[in-house]
Amino acid sequence: MTTAEAGAMVHPLATPCARVVVVGAGHVGSTFAYALLLSGLAGEIVLIDADRKRAEGEVMDLSHAVPFTHATRIRAGDYSDCAGADVAVVTAGVAQQPGEGRLELLKRNAQVMAHIVPAICHSGFGGVLLMATNPVDILTQLAIGLAGLPVQRVIGSGTILDTARFRYLLGQHLGVDPHSVHAYIIGEHGDSEVPVWSSANVAGIPLGDYCAQRGLPHSESTFTEIFTQARDAAYEIIEHKGATYYAVAAGLLRITEAILRDQNTVLPVSSLIANTLGIEGVCLSLPTVINRGRVQGVLSLELNEREAQALRDSAAVLKARLNELQA
Ligand code: NAD
């Protein structure tokens, strides 16, 4: 292949003319839109919200950052704008009411998705549908059914945020940049998620060995405490400030970048799992290769028996919740 031919294969939408639609201009959606604006990845950002005034207010505020950032077009729109979008990110949802149970909240957010997802897809949407609204694994699975898109084009942010929290906290303990910590949280984005200790490493060195070399604590309880902090971080942040949005917005940006730049990046996102370790027909997170337009492949992680069982248990929790919803 000549250099000219290789150049010609670069996708014409490899970033600046890309359109990203954000459905839900609340904390998560508007923070993601801001991160996207600062990144310069998109040529156009469209905000859609049931509260049109809120979307318009966010658009005004974001637009005033354009002179300091990139010549990105930002506007409030409607579902017809999804027709030309490369990525549609769904962050819309209803908040838990006092005294409301998990199932009631799930039912209400399922109703929100029953409105939003078909509206996105009926526009002629040809991009990737990226779900962030919680419970993200269940809603990603519902979205697959509602969208009528190829399953590879519907993903959830999954455990990208949990994995980031985990790497950050491990980096703090190990005294290294979290970018140098290779460790995943898989399964549900939620209480049944699973830390993969067996392959966690720094420069290929298992974490226990790394700690022994550096004279750092490495008992099971030390590592369990780090995982527990990562898993429960959202509860603590919500208790302090009511919502979490910066880190998830950065995670959504990372997924969007992998899609728009056709990067074949491995990220822990939620997708429909077909026959992995006996798990089938449920959305959960495993390391996944993402490129332009789709999930390119879900990787088979080497797990020890304890981790594999925990992953199967996590899948069972999600399936039970889906059944509860559909009962
Ligand atoms: P928020 O209340 O600030 O924003 C939600 C927005 O959705 C509001 O602006 C509301 O008007 C809009 N909305 C509601 N129903 C709509 C509809 N039918 N059509 C269009 N817009 C609609 O909430 P938030 O803090 O931004 O959180 C949004 C969601 O993201 C929640 O479900 C939250 O749990 C989830 N979240 C996910 C992660 C993750 O890792 N996946 C992390 C943090 C938060």
Boltz pocket constraint, residues with backbone or C-beta under 6 A from the ligand:
constraints:
  - pocket:
      binder: B
      contacts: [[A, 23], [A, 24], [A, 25], [A, 26], [A, 27], [A, 28], [A, 29], [A, 48], [A, 49], [A, 50], [A, 51], [A, 54], [A, 91], [A, 92], [A, 93], [A, 94], [A, 95], [A, 112], [A, 115], [A, 116], [A, 131], [A, 132], [A, 133], [A, 134], [A, 135], [A, 136], [A, 157], [A, 158], [A, 161], [A, 189], [A, 243], [A, 244], [A, 245], [A, 248]]
      max_distance: 6.0
